[in-house]
Amino acid sequence: MIRAYDKIYLEKARSNLAHMLDFAVNDLHCDLIYFWERFINSSLADRFEHGESTVIAGMSGIEMAYSVLGGDTGRVNVKPRDHRSEEYWLGWALAYYQWETGLTFRDIAGPDEITGKEAEIQDLNTIETRSDSASPSLPKKAAFPSGPYSNMSSARRT
C-alpha cells in the first residue's frame, strides 16, 4: 500500500496531532467532540490525511489547533505538564492508524465515536500502569532476542 507520506515523517505527524488534541482540550478548554468535529470538517484534516508536509511537519500541534478553531479563541500560554494526557495519546494513536490504513479521520472516528476511542486509550493506559501483582499474566521483564550483543553490559567500554 502506498501511504500519503514517508515513515520518516510519521513520528512528527503523530506528535503534532497528539499535541493538537491535548492543547485544544486542556489549554483552550474545548470540548473534545466539538473540537474533533471542527477538525474532521476542516481542510487541515484533509491536508494531514494527504501528507501535506506543511501540515504534518511544518506546523506545531498548537498551530494546528488554532488553525482548526480559526478566530474563535484568543491566544493562551501553554502550561507545561509532567505527563501525557488521554487526549495526547488519542491523537498519537489516531495519527498512526490513519497513516497505516489510509482512511480519513472521519472514517476512523466520527464525532460521536471519538469519546469511545478516548476510553479505549484510557483502558490501554490502565493495563500498562498495573502493578505486577495485579496482572500476573503480564511478563515481568521484556524478552530480548539473543544475538552477538546479548551479553554486553550497559557499562561504558574503554
KEPA-461136 format. One line per field, with one value per atom (N, C-alpha, C): residue number from 1; residue in three letters; atom name; x, y, z. Coordinates in steps of 0.02 Angstrom, whole numbers, plus 50000, padded with zeros to 5 digits. Atoms other than C-alpha are relative to their C-alpha. Layout:
N
guza	(NUM_...) $
zafi	(ALA_...) $
koltor	(CA_...) $
xx	(X_...) $
yy	(Y_...) $
zz	(Z_...) $
END
This chain:
158
guza	(1_1_1_2_2_2_3_3_3_4_4_4_5_5_5_6_6_6_7_7_7_8_8_8_9_9_9_10_10_10_11_11_11_12_12_12_13_13_13_14_14_14_15_15_15_16_16_16_17_17_17_18_18_18_19_19_19_20_20_20_21_21_21_22_22_22_23_23_23_24_24_24_25_25_25_26_26_26_27_27_27_28_28_28_29_29_29_30_30_30_31_31_31_32_32_32_33_33_33_34_34_34_35_35_35_36_36_36_37_37_37_38_38_38_39_39_39_40_40_40_41_41_41_42_42_42_43_43_43_44_44_44_45_45_45_46_46_46_47_47_47_48_48_48_49_49_49_50_50_50_51_51_51_52_52_52_53_53_53_54_54_54_55_55_55_56_56_56_57_57_57_58_58_58_59_59_59_60_60_60_61_61_61_62_62_62_63_63_63_64_64_64_65_65_65_66_66_66_67_67_67_68_68_68_69_69_69_70_70_70_71_71_71_72_72_72_73_73_73_74_74_74_75_75_75_76_76_76_77_77_77_78_78_78_79_79_79_80_80_80_81_81_81_82_82_82_83_83_83_84_84_84_85_85_85_86_86_86_87_87_87_88_88_88_89_89_89_90_90_90_91_91_91_92_92_92_93_93_93_94_94_94_95_95_95_96_96_96_97_97_97_98_98_98_99_99_99_100_100_100_101_101_101_102_102_102_103_103_103_104_104_104_105_105_105_106_106_106_107_107_107_108_108_108_109_109_109_110_110_110_111_111_111_112_112_112_113_113_113_114_114_114_115_115_115_116_116_116_117_117_117_118_118_118_119_119_119_120_120_120_121_121_121_122_122_122_123_123_123_124_124_124_125_125_125_126_126_126_127_127_127_128_128_128_129_129_129_130_130_130_131_131_131_132_132_132_133_133_133_134_134_134_135_135_135_136_136_136_137_137_137_138_138_138_139_139_139_140_140_140_141_141_141_142_142_142_143_143_143_144_144_144_145_145_145_146_146_146_147_147_147_148_148_148_149_149_149_150_150_150_151_151_151_152_152_152_153_153_153_154_154_154_155_155_155_156_156_156_157_157_157_158_158_158) $
zafi	(MET_MET_MET_ILE_ILE_ILE_ARG_ARG_ARG_ALA_ALA_ALA_TYR_TYR_TYR_ASP_ASP_ASP_LYS_LYS_LYS_ILE_ILE_ILE_TYR_TYR_TYR_LEU_LEU_LEU_GLU_GLU_GLU_LYS_LYS_LYS_ALA_ALA_ALA_ARG_ARG_ARG_SER_SER_SER_ASN_ASN_ASN_LEU_LEU_LEU_ALA_ALA_ALA_HIS_HIS_HIS_MET_MET_MET_LEU_LEU_LEU_ASP_ASP_ASP_PHE_PHE_PHE_ALA_ALA_ALA_VAL_VAL_VAL_ASN_ASN_ASN_ASP_ASP_ASP_LEU_LEU_LEU_HIS_HIS_HIS_CYS_CYS_CYS_ASP_ASP_ASP_LEU_LEU_LEU_ILE_ILE_ILE_TYR_TYR_TYR_PHE_PHE_PHE_TRP_TRP_TRP_GLU_GLU_GLU_ARG_ARG_ARG_PHE_PHE_PHE_ILE_ILE_ILE_ASN_ASN_ASN_SER_SER_SER_SER_SER_SER_LEU_LEU_LEU_ALA_ALA_ALA_ASP_ASP_ASP_ARG_ARG_ARG_PHE_PHE_PHE_GLU_GLU_GLU_HIS_HIS_HIS_GLY_GLY_GLY_GLU_GLU_GLU_SER_SER_SER_THR_THR_THR_VAL_VAL_VAL_ILE_ILE_ILE_ALA_ALA_ALA_GLY_GLY_GLY_MET_MET_MET_SER_SER_SER_GLY_GLY_GLY_ILE_ILE_ILE_GLU_GLU_GLU_MET_MET_MET_ALA_ALA_ALA_TYR_TYR_TYR_SER_SER_SER_VAL_VAL_VAL_LEU_LEU_LEU_GLY_GLY_GLY_GLY_GLY_GLY_ASP_ASP_ASP_THR_THR_THR_GLY_GLY_GLY_ARG_ARG_ARG_VAL_VAL_VAL_ASN_ASN_ASN_VAL_VAL_VAL_LYS_LYS_LYS_PRO_PRO_PRO_ARG_ARG_ARG_ASP_ASP_ASP_HIS_HIS_HIS_ARG_ARG_ARG_SER_SER_SER_GLU_GLU_GLU_GLU_GLU_GLU_TYR_TYR_TYR_TRP_TRP_TRP_LEU_LEU_LEU_GLY_GLY_GLY_TRP_TRP_TRP_ALA_ALA_ALA_LEU_LEU_LEU_ALA_ALA_ALA_TYR_TYR_TYR_TYR_TYR_TYR_GLN_GLN_GLN_TRP_TRP_TRP_GLU_GLU_GLU_THR_THR_THR_GLY_GLY_GLY_LEU_LEU_LEU_THR_THR_THR_PHE_PHE_PHE_ARG_ARG_ARG_ASP_ASP_ASP_ILE_ILE_ILE_ALA_ALA_ALA_GLY_GLY_GLY_PRO_PRO_PRO_ASP_ASP_ASP_GLU_GLU_GLU_ILE_ILE_ILE_THR_THR_THR_GLY_GLY_GLY_LYS_LYS_LYS_GLU_GLU_GLU_ALA_ALA_ALA_GLU_GLU_GLU_ILE_ILE_ILE_GLN_GLN_GLN_ASP_ASP_ASP_LEU_LEU_LEU_ASN_ASN_ASN_THR_THR_THR_ILE_ILE_ILE_GLU_GLU_GLU_THR_THR_THR_ARG_ARG_ARG_SER_SER_SER_ASP_ASP_ASP_SER_SER_SER_ALA_ALA_ALA_SER_SER_SER_PRO_PRO_PRO_SER_SER_SER_LEU_LEU_LEU_PRO_PRO_PRO_LYS_LYS_LYS_LYS_LYS_LYS_ALA_ALA_ALA_ALA_ALA_ALA_PHE_PHE_PHE_PRO_PRO_PRO_SER_SER_SER_GLY_GLY_GLY_PRO_PRO_PRO_TYR_TYR_TYR_SER_SER_SER_ASN_ASN_ASN_MET_MET_MET_SER_SER_SER_SER_SER_SER_ALA_ALA_ALA_ARG_ARG_ARG_ARG_ARG_ARG_THR_THR_THR) $
koltor	(N_CA_C_N_CA_C_N_CA_C_N_CA_C_N_CA_C_N_CA_C_N_CA_C_N_CA_C_N_CA_C_N_CA_C_N_CA_C_N_CA_C_N_CA_C_N_CA_C_N_CA_C_N_CA_C_N_CA_C_N_CA_C_N_CA_C_N_CA_C_N_CA_C_N_CA_C_N_CA_C_N_CA_C_N_CA_C_N_CA_C_N_CA_C_N_CA_C_N_CA_C_N_CA_C_N_CA_C_N_CA_C_N_CA_C_N_CA_C_N_CA_C_N_CA_C_N_CA_C_N_CA_C_N_CA_C_N_CA_C_N_CA_C_N_CA_C_N_CA_C_N_CA_C_N_CA_C_N_CA_C_N_CA_C_N_CA_C_N_CA_C_N_CA_C_N_CA_C_N_CA_C_N_CA_C_N_CA_C_N_CA_C_N_CA_C_N_CA_C_N_CA_C_N_CA_C_N_CA_C_N_CA_C_N_CA_C_N_CA_C_N_CA_C_N_CA_C_N_CA_C_N_CA_C_N_CA_C_N_CA_C_N_CA_C_N_CA_C_N_CA_C_N_CA_C_N_CA_C_N_CA_C_N_CA_C_N_CA_C_N_CA_C_N_CA_C_N_CA_C_N_CA_C_N_CA_C_N_CA_C_N_CA_C_N_CA_C_N_CA_C_N_CA_C_N_CA_C_N_CA_C_N_CA_C_N_CA_C_N_CA_C_N_CA_C_N_CA_C_N_CA_C_N_CA_C_N_CA_C_N_CA_C_N_CA_C_N_CA_C_N_CA_C_N_CA_C_N_CA_C_N_CA_C_N_CA_C_N_CA_C_N_CA_C_N_CA_C_N_CA_C_N_CA_C_N_CA_C_N_CA_C_N_CA_C_N_CA_C_N_CA_C_N_CA_C_N_CA_C_N_CA_C_N_CA_C_N_CA_C_N_CA_C_N_CA_C_N_CA_C_N_CA_C_N_CA_C_N_CA_C_N_CA_C_N_CA_C_N_CA_C_N_CA_C_N_CA_C_N_CA_C_N_CA_C_N_CA_C_N_CA_C_N_CA_C_N_CA_C_N_CA_C_N_CA_C_N_CA_C_N_CA_C_N_CA_C_N_CA_C_N_CA_C_N_CA_C_N_CA_C_N_CA_C_N_CA_C_N_CA_C_N_CA_C_N_CA_C_N_CA_C_N_CA_C_N_CA_C_N_CA_C_N_CA_C_N_CA_C_N_CA_C) $
xx	(50042_50000_50044_49963_50064_49969_50024_50050_50007_50000_50021_50067_49934_50192_50046_49949_50354_50001_49996_50383_50044_49956_50519_49961_50041_50380_49948_50054_50268_50003_49996_50332_49983_50016_50321_49924_50072_50144_49961_50034_50092_50005_49990_50167_49957_50039_50082_49925_50071_49909_49986_50007_49934_50000_49996_49986_49940_50058_49843_49940_50057_49711_50011_49984_49798_49992_50003_49814_49928_50069_49636_49957_50043_49556_50025_49974_49671_50023_49979_49733_49947_50053_49595_49931_50061_49461_49942_50051_49370_49972_50030_49250_50031_49967_49334_49958_50043_49185_49992_50006_49161_50064_49937_49346_50012_49989_49357_49956_50044_49207_50026_49971_49285_50061_49940_49448_49982_50014_49373_49962_50034_49270_50044_49956_49419_50044_49953_49537_50065_49940_49676_50001_50004_49616_50015_49989_49613_50074_49929_49787_50044_49962_49851_49995_50012_49774_50037_49964_49857_50074_49929_50026_50032_49972_50049_50053_49944_50219_49993_50008_50171_49955_50044_50043_50033_49975_50123_50068_49934_50296_50014_49987_50283_49962_50039_50158_50007_50002_50158_49928_50067_50010_49959_50034_49969_49977_50020_49969_49942_50055_49857_49935_50060_49734_49971_50023_49725_49972_50024_49702_49930_50066_49554_49948_50048_49471_49993_50005_49506_50005_50000_49466_49956_50046_49359_50030_49970_49485_50060_49940_49619_50060_49938_49799_50006_49988_49841_50071_49934_50002_49994_49998_50047_50024_49981_50053_50043_49959_50198_49968_50027_50144_50055_49951_50241_49973_50029_50130_49964_50038_50039_49927_50072_49850_49970_50037_49722_49990_50009_49691_50064_49936_49876_50006_49992_49879_49948_50051_49717_50024_49974_49792_50059_49940_49954_49979_50023_49861_49961_50040_49740_50044_49955_49882_50033_49969_49967_49949_50051_49806_49981_50017_49765_50056_49944_49939_50002_49997_49934_49945_50057_49761_49984_50018_49744_49928_50069_49568_50000_50006_49506_49987_50014_49492_49925_50073_49303_49981_50015_49301_50025_49972_49408_49957_50038_49311_49961_50043_49164_49992_50006_49117_49968_50033_49004_50043_49959_49138_50064_49935_49285_50007_49994_49245_50008_49989_49238_50073_49929_49413_50042_49964_49470_49997_50007_49402_50044_49957_49495_50072_49932_49657_50010_49995_49623_50006_49994_49597_50070_49931_49767_50048_49957_49849_49992_50013_49767_50037_49966_49836_50075_49928_50011_50022_49979_50011_49983_50014_49951_50065_49941_50070_50008_49987_50149_49953_50043_50043_49928_50069_49881_49992_50005_49923_50054_49947_50021_50012_49990_49996_50046_49955_50100_50072_49931_50286_50031_49967_50392_50058_49944_50538_49988_50006_50542_50050_49956_50616_50039_49958_50762_50029_49973_50822_50074_49929_50988_50036_49961_51124_50070_49930_51302_50009_49993_51267_49960_50045_51154_50035_49967_51287_50044_49963_51355_49966_50029_51330_49991_50010_51273_50057_49943_51436_50041_49960_51546_50064_49940_51683_50058_49941_51859_50045) $
yy	(49941_50000_50062_49936_50173_50047_49955_50291_50073_49929_50478_50034_49971_50515_49946_50048_50426_49990_50017_50341_50048_49955_50466_50060_49945_50596_49976_50027_50480_50024_49979_50522_50074_49928_50709_50010_49995_50688_49977_50025_50584_50050_49952_50709_50062_49940_50855_49990_50013_50776_49991_50010_50724_50066_49935_50898_50044_49961_50974_49984_50020_50874_50019_49984_50896_50075_49927_51085_50025_49976_51109_49985_50020_51013_50027_49985_51050_50072_49930_51226_50049_49956_51302_49982_50023_51205_49988_50018_51148_49931_50066_51003_49956_50045_50853_49987_50016_50809_50062_49938_50991_50012_49987_51010_49948_50053_50841_50011_49987_50885_50058_49944_51051_49977_50025_50961_49958_50044_50825_50034_49961_50955_50055_49947_51068_49976_50018_51074_49973_50023_51040_49923_50073_50860_49969_50025_50832_50006_49989_50905_49952_50047_50797_49930_50067_50639_49989_50006_50675_50013_49995_50702_50066_49936_50886_50019_49990_50925_50062_49940_51099_49988_50017_51017_49948_50054_50854_50016_49985_50927_50075_49928_51115_50040_49965_51160_49962_50033_51126_49980_50019_51046_50060_49939_51215_50041_49965_51298_49965_50037_51160_50013_49988_51185_50070_49933_51372_50004_50001_51338_49970_50032_51223_50047_49956_51350_50067_49935_51499_50056_49943_51660_49991_50013_51576_50008_49997_51595_50047_49959_51710_49955_50038_51656_49989_50016_51570_49974_50028_51520_49925_50073_51337_49983_50022_51253_49937_50061_51131_49945_50057_50958_49949_50052_50817_49931_50062_50685_50012_49995_50649_49988_50007_50671_49945_50049_50549_50026_49971_50669_49997_50006_50668_49930_50069_50477_49983_50011_50479_50026_49972_50594_49961_50038_50496_49934_50063_50332_50011_49987_50407_50018_49982_50481_49938_50062_50311_49958_50042_50220_50029_49968_50347_49988_50011_50330_49927_50071_50140_49978_50023_50119_50043_49954_50271_50024_49976_50301_50074_49931_50476_49999_49996_50535_49991_50008_50543_49926_50072_50359_49962_50033_50312_50014_49980_50408_50063_49942_50522_50034_49963_50650_49960_50038_50528_49943_50057_50394_50020_49979_50497_49989_50012_50482_49927_50072_50294_49982_50011_50298_50023_49974_50403_49949_50050_50271_49939_50056_50134_50016_49980_50232_49999_50001_50252_49928_50071_50063_49974_50021_50035_50029_49970_50157_49965_50034_50067_49933_50064_49900_50009_49988_49973_50021_49974_50050_49954_50047_49899_49975_50029_49828_49928_50070_49658_49952_50046_49578_50001_49995_49640_49966_50031_49565_49947_50051_49402_49972_50028_49355_50043_49958_49502_49983_50016_49470_50053_49953_49547_50036_49971_49580_49991_50006_49612_49947_50051_49468_50029_49974_49519_49942_50055_49411_49991_50012_49327_50015_49982_49377_50019_49985_49436_50053_49947_49585_49988_50014_49499_50000_50000_49483_50061_49938_49659_50037_49962_49760_50072_49930_49940_50044_49962_49991_50027_49969_50105_49960_50038_50014_50049_49957_50083_49975) $
zz	(50000_50000_50000_50003_49956_50051_49948_50103_49978_50018_50097_50012_49986_50170_50026_49981_50209_50076_49929_50375_50040_49963_50420_50029_49974_50448_50050_49959_50549_50073_49930_50724_50008_49997_50689_49991_50012_50621_50062_49940_50773_50057_49947_50893_49989_50015_50806_50013_49988_50807_50074_49928_50988_50037_49967_51042_49982_50020_50942_50045_49958_51037_50073_49931_51204_50013_49991_51183_49995_50010_51119_50061_49945_51262_50067_49934_51409_50010_49993_51373_49976_50026_51267_50028_49968_51363_49951_50049_51206_50018_49994_51215_49946_50047_51133_49938_50057_51023_49955_50039_50968_49960_50035_50926_49946_50050_50836_49939_50057_50729_49958_50037_50684_49960_50034_50640_49939_50057_50530_49944_50052_50437_49972_50024_50409_49943_50053_50263_50029_49967_50388_50004_49996_50413_49932_50068_50225_49981_50016_50206_50040_49959_50350_49970_50029_50275_49935_50064_50108_50007_49987_50189_49980_50018_50152_50052_49955_50226_50043_49960_50284_50060_49943_50399_50045_49957_50458_50031_49973_50485_50006_50001_50459_50050_49950_50593_50066_49935_50779_50015_49979_50865_50023_49977_50942_49940_50061_50772_49965_50031_50707_50037_49960_50850_49985_50016_50817_49929_50069_50631_49996_50000_50665_50028_49967_50779_49967_50034_50668_50049_49955_50758_50060_49945_50890_50070_49934_51030_50000_49993_51095_50015_49986_51123_50075_49929_51287_50007_49986_51369_50009_49994_51358_50070_49933_51527_49996_50002_51546_50043_49963_51603_50011_49987_51680_49978_50025_51597_49934_50063_51435_50016_49987_51437_49957_50041_51370_49929_50066_51227_49958_50034_51185_49970_50024_51172_49947_50051_51074_49933_50062_50942_49973_50019_50940_49966_50028_50907_49935_50060_50780_49940_50056_50676_49971_50025_50665_49962_50032_50623_49932_50064_50487_49950_50045_50413_49976_50016_50420_49953_50039_50344_49939_50054_50231_50004_49991_50298_50019_49977_50329_50075_49929_50508_50013_49992_50484_49998_50005_50432_50061_49941_50582_50061_49941_50713_49987_50007_50682_50068_49937_50815_50057_49948_50908_50027_49980_50916_50036_49974_50975_50075_49927_51161_50014_49992_51141_49988_50014_51066_50060_49942_51214_50057_49947_51333_49985_50018_51237_50016_49983_51256_50075_49927_51443_50024_49981_51456_49988_50014_51374_50052_49950_51495_50067_49937_51642_50001_50004_51583_50010_49996_51567_50069_49935_51741_50058_49946_51840_50031_49967_51967_49977_50020_51935_50036_49962_52072_49974_50025_51992_49933_50065_51824_49991_50002_51845_49930_50067_51662_49957_50038_51601_50019_49984_51587_50045_49955_51724_49966_50036_51605_49926_50073_51421_49977_50027_51323_49942_50053_51216_49961_50039_51073_50015_49990_51092_49935_50058_50973_50020_49984_50963_50053_49952_51076_50064_49945_51203_50068_49935_51340_50010_49987_51326_50056_49946_51483_49977_50017_51481_50025_49975_51564_49941_50053_51462_49988_50019_51368_49992_50008_51372_49947) $
END
